[in-house]
Amino acid sequence: MPEKDGIELLMDVQRKAPWIPVLMITGYGDIPTAVKAMKAGAVDFIEKPLVKKDFVQKITSILNKNVPTHSNLGNPLTPKEMQILQLVIDGKSNKEIAIILNRSIATVEVHRAHLMHKLGVHNIIDLLKRVADMGLVDLKEKPQSPK
């Protein structure tokens, strides 16, 4: 890969979609690289050449061990979830979002819980980091204009 190495790609995947199990495959494996890959989040590290039967068994095993714990994990956000996500990013509370969207607070909470499950996060900080990593928002502080 000309633009980045496998470890960098693995780290990008782990930031953007940590629920996806990553199997590192290399033609140039060594112990330090394998350790680095495992520490970066790879579920396994194997070297080429691959034996088809062993490779298929490995993939099957990884997929069976890494079934998502929530059925919505990784699914695309609905338009309403995207709208609520944007309002959350803008710093709005559930009550403020409910007023803006003319919905009940409970409805907003349900949509918010669904979008957090789909993005694989458990709190607002992880949510903001995830959407920034996905390029949906820029969290860099913008200089304030003079008054």
SULRANOR-V346495 format. One record per backbone hydrogen bond with DSSP energy under -0.5 kcal/mol. CO is the residue of the C=O (numbers start at 1). NH is the residue of the N-H. If there is no record, write none. Layout:
BEGIN
((CO/NH) (CO/NH))
END
This chain:
BEGIN
((5/9) (6/10) (7/11) (8/12) (9/13) (10/14) (11/15) (12/16) (13/17) (17/20) (19/21) (21/23) (22/24) (22/43) (22/44) (24/46) (26/48) (30/34) (31/35) (32/36) (33/37) (34/38) (35/39) (36/40) (37/42) (38/41) (44/24) (46/26) (50/52) (51/55) (52/56) (53/57) (54/58) (55/59) (56/60) (57/61) (58/62) (59/63) (60/64) (61/65) (62/66) (64/67) (70/73) (72/75) (78/82) (79/83) (80/84) (81/85) (82/86) (83/87) (84/88) (85/89) (86/90) (87/92) (88/91) (93/97) (94/98) (95/99) (96/100) (97/101) (98/102) (98/103) (99/102) (104/108) (105/109) (106/110) (107/111) (108/112) (109/113) (110/114) (111/115) (112/116) (113/117) (114/118) (115/119) (116/120) (116/121) (117/120) (118/74) (123/127) (124/128) (125/129) (126/130) (127/131) (128/132) (129/133) (130/134) (131/136) (131/137) (132/135) (137/139))
END
